[in-house]
Amino acid sequence: MQENNPSNKKEVHTKTESMPLFFRLIKGCKRQTTFLIIMAISLTFCTAILISLIALSCPYRCTSHPRLALSLIHSKSIKSKESPKTKVGYLRSKSASASSLDNIWTTYTADIVSHVTPITRQAAFLANISIGDPPVPQLLLIDTGSDLTWIQCHPCKCYPQTIPFYRPSRSSTYRDASCEPAPHAMPRISHDERTKTCQYYLRYRDNSSTRGTLAEEKLTFQTSDDGLVSKQDIVIGCGQDNSGFTQYSGVLGLGPGKFSIVTRYFGSRFSYCFGSLTDLTNPHNILILGDGARNEGDPTPLHIFQDRYYLDLQAISLGQKLLDIKPGVFKRFGSQGGTVIDTGCSPTILARDAYDTLFEEINFLLGDVLTRVKDWDQYTKPCYEGNMKGNFIGFPVVTFHFAGGAELTLDFESLFVESEDGESFCLAMSMNTLDDMSVIGAMAQQHYNVGYDLLTMNVYFQRTDCEILDS
């Protein structure tokens, strides 16, 4: 990440009187007494936010359909010796606009309700789906930023996974898929004359990639009551050359494009409710596909372009202060800029001007109180020395304001992530140094139910306890 350019910033605050009461009181005090002072004034604030976050190594998708809800698996149950590397879920720009939702075929599905838990080291959520017959359980990253559902198919050039690999030669329901015309869709597909198979290739923005054969397989979903429901002939990618991932078996593509499991098999609606990424025991995180999706709360218009979900982000506030960010910073111009919502991306990524302004305000609150950590990973700057588990009661929330009045509120747990040793913490946001696109990642969507309706073209945000919805 490039360092912030001071010439692009607003005038830096210099008067102590302009600091919030919380920080004026602790400014100048010894660090050993910080916690006591904060507790003494905590009654002046609306909410006490006690944070216990995991270490994060990250850079930086009709007719009536009954609902399908899938379990999400926590990474504590996936012990990997590999250093985690988070996939950035939004894809490289394509040369033409995305395929429309026209001519999408759908099929009937049974009523399924299951649950979801997080993957700790990567700030993401996994679904437990079994592949083939006999069924082999696989852990798939839930990704609204890409379309194709793919898994590692052994034998392959594979990254390590601790659960058994899926082996298509052992499945009685595996068969090669045909090459359907898809000139503008992701992934890129081509017919292999030698093997007479349809080959696909996907490359993500962080240079992770998967290459293999398009196939049709039976997918089996676990329900909330520990039952099983299977769906035949679902098109998936059988990954034979995969790199840049870790722990999980592949990706569950929920994007809006031609190869999305949502648009092909489960109609026009889906929703997910994500709790805390650090709660390893919460059984109430849930993903629902189909008409049973919970589209509740405040709607904001949804736009689909180049197989991505775009939202109209209009402003950002810190506490009660509306930040001085020009609305045009979040606008999409052709294939440039705009704001994408993507569960396959861990942090929130902001366009340069928006990041500079927000970082300046946050650093103004923390910079005179805590010591900055130097030489941290470029994707998680800035970092500060200190323990984030008790020192920041009453820290102001960051709110994203969308068209139509919908809001997404980021508390301290969604704004910062703790280092592995617990002696420092970092802003869980990064600046987009490649283009002007902003991305609402998984970290920002904690404690929210998010619903998608591709008929009315709305996304719904509802801050909630997932247990309330999972009843």
Backbone torsions as a table, in degrees:
resi	resn	phi	psi	omega
1	MET	NA	137.5	176.3
2	GLN	-74.0	147.4	177.3
3	GLU	-69.0	151.5	178.2
4	ASN	-64.0	140.5	179.4
5	ASN	-91.1	112.3	-176.3
6	PRO	-58.3	-28.8	-177.3
7	SER	-68.1	-17.8	-179.8
8	ASN	-91.4	-3.2	-174.9
9	LYS	-91.3	164.0	171.5
10	LYS	-72.7	170.9	175.8
11	GLU	-62.6	131.5	-176.0
12	VAL	-72.6	139.9	178.5
13	HIS	-64.5	137.3	-179.8
14	THR	-125.1	-19.0	-175.6
15	LYS	-92.7	128.6	178.7
16	THR	-59.9	-29.9	-176.9
17	GLU	-63.7	-23.9	-177.7
18	SER	-80.6	-6.8	-179.2
19	MET	-79.4	145.3	175.0
20	PRO	-57.9	153.4	-178.4
21	LEU	-53.5	-40.4	-177.7
22	PHE	-55.1	-42.9	-175.0
23	PHE	-89.8	-26.2	175.1
24	ARG	-65.5	-35.4	-178.7
25	LEU	-71.0	-34.2	-177.8
26	ILE	-92.3	-12.1	179.5
27	LYS	-64.2	130.2	177.3
28	GLY	89.7	-13.2	179.2
29	CYS	-81.1	158.9	175.9
30	LYS	-70.2	146.8	-176.1
31	ARG	-63.6	-27.3	-178.8
32	GLN	-64.7	-23.8	-176.2
33	THR	-101.1	2.3	-174.6
34	THR	-58.4	-45.2	-175.7
35	PHE	-63.1	-41.0	-179.2
36	LEU	-64.9	-39.9	-179.7
37	ILE	-66.2	-41.7	-179.7
38	ILE	-62.0	-43.4	-179.6
39	MET	-63.7	-32.1	-178.4
40	ALA	-68.1	-29.7	-177.2
41	ILE	-107.3	6.8	-172.8
42	SER	-65.1	-20.6	180.0
43	LEU	-67.9	-13.5	179.8
44	THR	-82.8	-1.7	-176.3
45	PHE	-113.2	155.7	-175.7
46	CYS	-72.7	-38.1	-170.7
47	THR	-138.9	140.2	173.5
48	ALA	-101.2	119.3	-175.6
49	ILE	-109.0	106.5	179.4
50	LEU	-99.3	119.7	-168.4
51	ILE	-108.4	134.0	169.9
52	SER	-136.6	91.8	-174.3
53	LEU	-102.2	160.4	178.0
54	ILE	-86.3	164.5	172.3
55	ALA	-71.8	142.2	-175.6
56	LEU	-126.3	122.0	172.3
57	SER	-114.0	95.3	-174.9
58	CYS	-146.6	153.8	174.7
59	PRO	-83.3	-169.6	147.4
60	TYR	-95.0	NA	NA
61	ARG	NA	NA	NA
62	CYS	NA	173.4	-175.9
63	THR	-119.5	175.7	-177.3
64	SER	-69.1	134.5	178.7
65	HIS	-133.5	123.4	172.1
66	PRO	-60.7	162.6	-171.9
67	ARG	-81.4	149.9	173.7
68	LEU	-127.2	123.3	180.0
69	ALA	-122.9	134.7	-170.4
70	LEU	-116.5	147.8	178.4
71	SER	-77.7	140.8	174.4
72	LEU	-109.3	136.8	-169.1
73	ILE	-109.2	136.8	-179.9
74	HIS	-82.3	143.1	-174.7
75	SER	-71.0	-14.6	176.8
76	LYS	-60.8	-22.7	177.4
77	SER	-88.7	1.4	179.9
78	ILE	-119.2	93.6	-176.4
79	LYS	-87.9	115.8	-177.5
80	SER	-123.2	139.4	177.3
81	LYS	-86.2	-8.0	-178.5
82	GLU	-81.8	150.0	173.0
83	SER	-71.0	127.4	-176.0
84	PRO	-68.4	144.3	176.5
85	LYS	-136.2	121.6	-173.3
86	THR	-85.0	133.4	175.8
87	LYS	-75.3	132.7	170.2
88	VAL	-85.8	120.0	-166.9
89	GLY	-79.3	-17.7	-178.4
90	TYR	-88.8	143.6	-167.1
91	LEU	-93.7	167.4	174.1
92	ARG	-60.7	147.5	-178.8
93	SER	-60.4	142.4	177.9
94	LYS	-103.1	159.9	-171.3
95	SER	-76.3	-17.4	-178.5
96	ALA	-136.0	165.7	-179.1
97	SER	-65.2	159.3	-174.3
98	ALA	-67.3	157.3	172.8
99	SER	-63.6	144.2	-177.8
100	SER	-78.4	177.5	178.4
101	LEU	-86.4	8.1	178.1
102	ASP	-71.8	155.6	173.7
103	ASN	60.3	28.8	177.1
104	ILE	-90.8	126.1	180.0
105	TRP	-95.2	146.4	-177.5
106	THR	-133.2	161.6	178.8
107	THR	-137.2	162.7	-177.1
108	TYR	-73.8	144.1	177.2
109	THR	-130.5	154.3	177.8
110	ALA	-78.7	164.7	-179.7
111	ASP	-76.9	118.2	-175.3
112	ILE	-132.7	135.3	178.0
113	VAL	-136.0	120.4	-179.8
114	SER	-138.9	-175.9	-172.5
115	HIS	-128.3	170.3	-168.4
116	VAL	-139.7	138.7	174.3
117	THR	-133.9	160.6	-171.0
118	PRO	-85.7	163.2	169.0
119	ILE	-100.9	118.5	-165.1
120	THR	-66.7	-52.6	-169.8
121	ARG	-70.8	-13.5	-174.2
122	GLN	-122.5	6.9	178.3
123	ALA	50.5	58.8	-179.2
124	ALA	-149.9	173.5	-178.7
125	PHE	-125.5	143.2	-176.7
126	LEU	-118.0	146.5	173.2
127	ALA	-107.7	140.0	177.8
128	ASN	-95.5	107.7	-178.9
129	ILE	-129.0	134.3	178.6
130	SER	-95.5	142.7	-174.3
131	ILE	-116.8	135.2	169.6
132	GLY	84.9	-173.8	177.7
133	ASP	-142.3	110.8	6.0
134	PRO	-68.5	149.2	-174.8
135	PRO	-71.3	136.7	177.4
136	VAL	-114.9	115.4	-179.1
137	PRO	-61.6	134.4	178.2
138	GLN	-133.4	151.0	-179.7
139	LEU	-110.1	115.3	-173.3
140	LEU	-114.1	131.2	176.8
141	LEU	-68.0	124.3	177.5
142	ILE	-74.8	119.3	-170.1
143	ASP	-136.0	106.3	174.4
144	THR	-81.2	-2.6	-177.3
145	GLY	-97.1	2.6	176.2
146	SER	-148.0	165.1	-168.9
147	ASP	-101.7	-49.1	-170.3
148	LEU	-74.5	132.7	168.2
149	THR	-86.5	124.0	-178.0
150	TRP	-138.8	155.2	177.4
151	ILE	-137.6	161.1	173.9
152	GLN	-74.0	130.1	-179.7
153	CYS	-113.8	112.4	-178.9
154	HIS	-82.4	138.0	4.4
155	PRO	-80.1	147.5	-177.7
156	CYS	-163.1	171.3	166.7
157	LYS	-85.4	89.8	-167.7
158	CYS	-108.7	152.3	165.7
159	TYR	-84.7	158.2	-175.6
160	PRO	-66.8	138.6	167.8
161	GLN	-137.2	143.5	-171.5
162	THR	-87.6	-15.0	175.2
163	ILE	-92.2	163.0	-177.2
164	PRO	-60.1	142.6	175.0
165	PHE	-72.7	149.4	170.1
166	TYR	-78.9	131.6	-179.7
167	ARG	-119.7	106.1	-175.9
168	PRO	-60.0	-27.6	-179.2
169	SER	-66.6	-18.1	-178.9
170	ARG	-98.4	0.5	-177.3
171	SER	-102.9	130.3	179.4
172	SER	-79.1	-10.4	-176.2
173	THR	-107.5	2.5	180.0
174	TYR	-78.2	136.7	168.9
175	ARG	-153.6	153.8	179.3
176	ASP	-67.2	142.4	177.0
177	ALA	-93.0	154.2	177.5
178	SER	-78.5	158.8	178.0
179	CYS	-86.5	98.2	177.3
180	GLU	-80.0	142.0	177.6
181	PRO	-59.3	125.3	-179.9
182	ALA	-152.7	68.1	-171.9
183	PRO	-64.2	-28.1	-175.7
184	HIS	-112.4	3.5	-174.8
185	ALA	-88.2	157.0	168.2
186	MET	-107.4	134.6	11.7
187	PRO	-82.7	172.9	172.8
188	ARG	-76.5	130.9	-177.8
189	ILE	-124.2	154.8	178.9
190	SER	-156.0	152.7	179.1
191	HIS	-90.2	128.6	179.0
192	ASP	-94.9	109.7	-177.6
193	GLU	-65.7	-31.2	-176.7
194	ARG	-70.5	-46.8	-177.1
195	THR	-95.4	-8.6	-177.4
196	LYS	58.5	35.1	179.2
197	THR	-120.6	164.2	176.1
198	CYS	-96.1	117.7	-178.1
199	GLN	-98.9	144.3	177.2
200	TYR	-124.7	158.5	175.1
201	TYR	-145.4	129.3	177.3
202	LEU	-126.6	130.5	173.9
203	ARG	-127.0	124.7	-178.3
204	TYR	-92.1	169.6	-171.5
205	ARG	-65.9	-26.5	178.4
206	ASP	-88.4	12.4	178.6
207	ASN	75.4	4.4	167.8
208	SER	-68.4	153.5	-173.8
209	SER	-155.6	161.5	173.7
210	THR	-143.4	139.6	179.8
211	ARG	-137.8	139.8	179.5
212	GLY	176.1	-151.0	-173.9
213	THR	-111.0	135.1	171.3
214	LEU	-72.8	132.0	-176.2
215	ALA	-136.7	167.1	170.5
216	GLU	-117.7	132.1	-176.4
217	GLU	-144.3	166.0	173.3
218	LYS	-89.7	128.2	176.4
219	LEU	-109.7	134.2	-179.7
220	THR	-115.9	128.4	-175.1
221	PHE	-111.5	136.3	175.7
222	GLN	-86.5	136.9	-177.8
223	THR	-96.7	170.7	-177.2
224	SER	-65.1	-25.6	179.4
225	ASP	-98.0	24.1	178.1
226	ASP	67.4	18.9	173.2
227	GLY	-86.2	177.3	-179.3
228	LEU	-132.6	137.2	175.0
229	VAL	-132.7	133.1	-177.1
230	SER	-110.3	151.4	177.4
231	LYS	-130.7	123.7	-175.7
232	GLN	-86.2	156.4	166.9
233	ASP	57.5	41.1	175.0
234	ILE	-86.8	130.6	-180.0
235	VAL	-75.4	124.6	178.1
236	ILE	-133.4	165.8	171.1
237	GLY	-94.2	126.8	176.1
238	CYS	-95.8	95.0	-170.3
239	GLY	-74.2	120.7	-178.4
240	GLN	-112.6	-9.4	176.9
241	ASP	-146.4	97.9	-171.2
242	ASN	-127.7	137.5	-179.8
243	SER	-151.8	154.6	176.2
244	GLY	91.3	4.9	179.3
245	PHE	-116.6	175.2	175.0
246	THR	-160.3	154.9	173.9
247	GLN	72.8	-63.7	-173.1
248	TYR	-80.9	166.6	-172.0
249	SER	-86.4	-18.8	-176.6
250	GLY	169.4	-154.0	-172.8
251	VAL	-130.2	136.2	171.6
252	LEU	-96.8	104.9	-173.3
253	GLY	-81.7	115.2	-178.8
254	LEU	-113.4	18.0	178.6
255	GLY	-70.3	-178.0	-174.4
256	PRO	-95.7	7.7	-171.4
257	GLY	-88.0	-173.3	-172.4
258	LYS	-60.9	-34.8	-174.4
259	PHE	-96.8	6.0	-176.8
260	SER	-70.2	137.1	175.7
261	ILE	-65.2	-25.7	179.0
262	VAL	-69.0	-55.4	-173.0
263	THR	-74.9	-25.5	-178.0
264	ARG	-85.3	-32.7	-168.3
265	TYR	-126.8	-21.5	-170.8
266	PHE	-127.8	24.9	171.2
267	GLY	76.9	-144.8	-165.7
268	SER	-113.6	5.9	-174.9
269	ARG	-134.5	143.0	168.6
270	PHE	-158.1	161.1	178.7
271	SER	-151.4	159.4	173.8
272	TYR	-143.7	147.3	175.6
273	CYS	-121.8	116.5	-178.7
274	PHE	-107.5	127.9	172.4
275	GLY	-91.9	-148.3	-179.4
276	SER	-76.1	139.5	177.3
277	LEU	-71.7	-11.7	-178.8
278	THR	-102.6	-5.3	-179.9
279	ASP	-88.1	98.8	-174.0
280	LEU	-77.7	-11.2	-173.7
281	THR	-110.7	-3.0	-176.7
282	ASN	-68.7	116.3	-178.8
283	PRO	-92.3	8.9	-168.1
284	HIS	-107.4	1.4	171.8
285	ASN	-69.0	138.7	-169.6
286	ILE	-148.8	145.2	172.5
287	LEU	-119.7	127.7	-179.1
288	ILE	-122.5	128.3	176.9
289	LEU	-112.2	130.3	177.0
290	GLY	112.6	-167.6	-173.1
291	ASP	-67.4	-17.4	177.2
292	GLY	-80.2	0.5	178.9
293	ALA	-56.5	142.8	-177.7
294	ARG	-92.7	92.6	177.0
295	ASN	-96.9	82.7	-176.2
296	GLU	-125.0	162.1	-179.7
297	GLY	95.6	-157.9	-174.8
298	ASP	-88.8	127.7	179.6
299	PRO	-86.9	153.9	170.4
300	THR	-139.5	145.2	-176.5
301	PRO	-60.0	140.0	177.7
302	LEU	-107.9	136.4	177.5
303	HIS	-125.0	139.4	178.6
304	ILE	-114.0	124.7	178.3
305	PHE	-148.7	131.7	-178.9
306	GLN	49.6	46.0	176.3
307	ASP	57.4	34.8	175.2
308	ARG	-128.3	154.0	174.1
309	TYR	-93.1	114.7	178.6
310	TYR	-105.6	143.2	174.9
311	LEU	-122.4	157.7	177.9
312	ASP	-92.6	84.7	172.7
313	LEU	-76.2	126.8	-173.9
314	GLN	-111.9	-27.9	-176.6
315	ALA	-163.3	164.0	175.4
316	ILE	-132.9	135.8	175.7
317	SER	-123.6	153.3	173.9
318	LEU	-119.8	112.0	-171.4
319	GLY	63.2	-128.9	178.5
320	GLN	-92.0	1.7	-174.9
321	LYS	-96.5	120.0	174.0
322	LEU	-79.4	121.2	-174.7
323	LEU	-73.4	148.9	-177.2
324	ASP	-82.5	76.4	178.6
325	ILE	-121.0	126.4	-179.6
326	LYS	-66.0	134.1	-178.1
327	PRO	-56.0	-30.4	-179.3
328	GLY	-63.8	-16.3	179.7
329	VAL	-61.2	-31.8	-175.5
330	PHE	-98.0	-0.1	-176.8
331	LYS	-77.1	148.5	173.2
332	ARG	-96.7	129.8	176.8
333	PHE	-119.6	103.0	-174.5
334	GLY	64.6	-125.8	179.3
335	SER	-94.6	6.8	-177.7
336	GLN	-106.2	145.5	173.9
337	GLY	72.9	-158.5	-177.0
338	GLY	87.0	174.4	-178.2
339	THR	-124.3	121.1	-177.7
340	VAL	-106.5	142.3	171.9
341	ILE	-104.0	126.7	-167.4
342	ASP	-149.4	109.0	178.7
343	THR	-74.9	-13.5	178.4
344	GLY	-83.4	-4.5	177.3
345	CYS	-107.9	129.3	-174.8
346	SER	-73.5	-59.5	-175.2
347	PRO	-83.8	174.8	167.3
348	THR	-89.1	132.8	-179.7
349	ILE	-116.0	128.2	-177.1
350	LEU	-118.7	147.8	171.3
351	ALA	-56.9	153.2	-169.9
352	ARG	-52.5	-50.6	-175.9
353	ASP	-63.8	-38.6	179.4
354	ALA	-68.5	-42.6	179.3
355	TYR	-63.5	-45.9	-180.0
356	ASP	-55.8	-45.6	-176.8
357	THR	-67.5	-46.1	-179.7
358	LEU	-66.7	-43.3	179.0
359	PHE	-61.2	-39.9	179.5
360	GLU	-59.6	-42.7	-179.6
361	GLU	-68.0	-43.4	179.7
362	ILE	-66.4	-42.4	179.6
363	ASN	-67.3	-29.6	176.1
364	PHE	-63.7	-36.9	178.9
365	LEU	-75.1	-35.4	-173.7
366	LEU	-103.0	-28.8	-169.7
367	GLY	-62.1	-33.9	-179.9
368	ASP	-86.4	-5.3	-177.7
369	VAL	-106.5	-39.0	-176.1
370	LEU	-118.7	158.5	179.3
371	THR	-89.7	131.7	178.1
372	ARG	-72.0	143.6	173.8
373	VAL	-91.4	133.9	-179.1
374	LYS	-99.8	159.3	173.6
375	ASP	60.8	35.5	174.0
376	TRP	-87.4	164.8	179.1
377	ASP	-53.0	137.0	-173.0
378	GLN	-61.5	-25.7	-175.8
379	TYR	-81.8	-12.1	-177.4
380	THR	-123.2	22.0	171.7
381	LYS	-75.6	152.0	-3.4
382	PRO	-85.6	158.7	177.1
383	CYS	-123.2	152.8	-177.6
384	TYR	-132.6	146.4	175.3
385	GLU	-75.4	139.5	179.1
386	GLY	135.4	166.3	179.7
387	ASN	-101.3	127.9	-174.2
388	MET	-92.0	9.9	-173.3
389	LYS	-87.1	-6.1	-178.9
390	GLY	-158.8	-2.5	-172.0
391	ASN	-94.3	2.0	-169.4
392	PHE	-133.6	41.6	173.0
393	ILE	-63.8	129.7	177.1
394	GLY	86.0	7.1	176.7
395	PHE	-61.7	134.2	-175.0
396	PRO	-64.5	145.2	179.8
397	VAL	-81.4	155.8	171.5
398	VAL	-101.6	130.5	-178.7
399	THR	-120.0	128.6	171.5
400	PHE	-92.4	126.4	-178.3
401	HIS	-105.8	121.8	-176.8
402	PHE	-109.1	163.5	176.4
403	ALA	-58.4	142.2	-179.2
404	GLY	88.0	-4.4	176.7
405	GLY	96.8	-3.4	177.8
406	ALA	-68.1	146.6	-178.9
407	GLU	-134.8	148.4	174.2
408	LEU	-125.5	116.3	-174.1
409	THR	-103.2	128.1	179.7
410	LEU	-108.2	112.3	175.2
411	ASP	-85.9	-172.6	-174.5
412	PHE	-59.7	-35.3	-179.4
413	GLU	-65.7	-31.6	179.6
414	SER	-88.6	-13.9	-178.7
415	LEU	-93.0	-31.5	-172.7
416	PHE	-129.0	157.3	177.1
417	VAL	-134.6	139.6	-174.7
418	GLU	-87.0	147.2	175.5
419	SER	-72.3	164.6	-176.4
420	GLU	-62.9	-35.0	-178.2
421	ASP	-83.8	-5.7	178.0
422	GLY	74.8	9.2	-176.7
423	GLU	-99.5	-2.7	178.3
424	SER	-154.6	167.0	177.1
425	PHE	-147.0	156.3	-172.7
426	CYS	-129.4	154.0	173.7
427	LEU	-67.5	125.4	-178.0
428	ALA	-86.2	45.3	176.8
429	MET	-138.4	158.3	175.4
430	SER	-142.4	161.0	177.1
431	MET	-90.0	137.6	175.1
432	ASN	-78.8	107.0	-178.9
433	THR	-93.8	-0.9	-177.3
434	LEU	-98.4	-42.5	179.3
435	ASP	-154.3	-167.3	-174.4
436	ASP	-98.3	13.5	-179.9
437	MET	-73.2	140.7	170.4
438	SER	-108.0	148.4	-176.3
439	VAL	-133.2	126.4	174.2
440	ILE	-91.1	104.8	-173.8
441	GLY	-92.2	-173.0	-175.5
442	ALA	-65.8	-36.2	-179.9
443	MET	-56.9	-41.2	-176.3
444	ALA	-72.9	-16.2	-174.3
445	GLN	-99.2	10.4	175.0
446	GLN	-63.5	142.6	177.4
447	HIS	67.9	25.7	177.8
448	TYR	-129.7	145.0	161.9
449	ASN	-96.1	126.6	-178.4
450	VAL	-119.7	120.9	-178.2
451	GLY	-113.8	141.0	-179.5
452	TYR	-119.0	130.4	174.9
453	ASP	-126.3	108.1	-176.0
454	LEU	-84.6	-2.3	172.2
455	LEU	-87.4	-49.9	178.1
456	THR	-84.3	-10.2	-180.0
457	MET	57.6	56.0	176.4
458	ASN	-132.5	151.3	167.6
459	VAL	-116.7	139.6	-176.1
460	TYR	-115.5	133.2	176.1
461	PHE	-114.0	128.0	176.1
462	GLN	-139.5	111.9	175.6
463	ARG	-72.9	125.8	-171.7
464	THR	-162.3	166.4	167.7
465	ASP	-88.6	121.7	-176.0
466	CYS	-59.5	-24.6	179.3
467	GLU	-63.8	-31.5	179.7
468	ILE	-65.0	-38.9	-178.6
469	LEU	-79.2	-27.5	-175.0
470	ASP	-90.4	70.2	-177.5
471	SER	-142.0	NA	NA
